[in-house]
């Protein structure tokens, strides 16, 4: 079962920053080719890591969040823990790269 939830920018504080555990945030756009390429990889991570909350944010609808985190390109993945950014990954990644990335938390 997939554990990926799409949220609006208005839900970011409650769903991500106030969450005590680890969160992987995928900033994407429906028209973005590389975003479509990594979607199944993000889905796989959500199935493998029950301890990791996985969130998708539509970049086109979340310009203030994009600016706040200095995101200039998509896909961009934020790895967060206890509301703080642990690491950022920009661009398409392989499953093994994403596993290594989320292993930090």
N, C-alpha and C positions, 0 to 999 in steps of 0.2 A: 504494500500500500504506500502511495506517495504521501510524504509529509511536507509538501511544499505549499505555502500559502502566499497568495498575492495580496499585498496591502496597499492602501493609499498613503500618501505622504502624511496625512493628518493622523494616521495610526502609528507612525514610526516611533514616536516616543513611548507609547504604551506597549507596543509589540516587540520593540527592539531595545531601546535604551533603558527601559525599566525592567527588562528581563534579566534575571540573575545568572542564567547559564550562557552557553555559547550560541552565537547566531551567525549563520552565513547569509549575507544579503546579496542578492543577484540583481544589479541594476541592468535592465535590458530594454529593448523596444521590439514590438511585434514585427517590424519591417527589417530588423537587423539580422543579416545572414550569420555572422559569428555567434550572435545570441541564440539563434535557432540551433546552431551546431552544438553548443554546450548545454542546451536545455536537458537532453537525456542524461548527460553526465551529472548535472546538478540533481536531477531526479534520482539517479543511482546513489549518490552520496546521501540523499535524504532517507533512502531505504536502509543504507548500511549503518548510518550513525543516528541511532535513536536518541542520543544525548545531545544532538545538534539540532537547533531550530533552524529551518531553512525558509527564507522569505524572498519573494520576488517583488521588485518595485519597477513599475513602468517609468522609464527615464523621461519620456515625453510629458508625462503628467506630474513630474516631481522635480521641476527645475530648481526650486529652492533647496531641496535636499542635495541635488547634484552640486550646486554651488557651495553649499555648506561643507561638503566633503572634498571639494576640489576635483570632482569627476569631470573629465573632458571627453572621454570616449567610453563606448560600451562594446561589449559587456565589461562591467567592472564588478568584481566581487569584493565585498568587505567582510572580513572575519572579525567578529566582535565578541567580547566577553565582559559581562557586568556593565554593559553600556558604553564600553570604550573600544576603539578600533585597535585590534591586535596587528592586523596586516591587511594589505590591499593587493589584489591581483587584477591586472588589466589585460583584456583580450581573451581569446579562446584558449582553453587549456585542455589537456588530455585527462583521462580519468586518473592516471597515476599522479599527475601534477596536482590535481585537485585533492586527492587523498593526502598527499604530502602537505599541501597548504592547510587543510583542516586539522591535520595531526598536531598542530601547534596548540590546540585547545582541548 
